[in-house]
Amino acid sequence: MKQALLSFILLFFIQIGFSQSSFSDRLSIKRPGGTESVELRVFPNPATIYFSLNDNESVQKIHVYNLIGREMKSFLYEKSQKYSVEDLPKGIYLIQMRGKDEKIIATQRLSKR
């Protein structure tokens, strides 16, 4: 009985921890020198064949990394373009968006199924 109660309490605290550190598929960034914010979104997520970004003139390049930090693919950003991930194995990837001078604008998680 005590062991079941302790297990329940442990699962409760784990659930609280994960709910407070959830990932969002949307990021808002502020443009330098202005108060206007830009929303970056990777979709569809999870992806099977491709992913896209919402139209954004800040992004110049897109890099796809696996969870150990190895670059798997890279793309030049083009408006309304679909970026193929069909040849990547199923798993979790990090999509890094870079702007001018290779500065990192944002990094988002992508699930590949």
Order of alpha helices (4+ residues) and beta strands (2+ residues): alpha-beta-beta-beta-beta-beta-beta-beta-beta
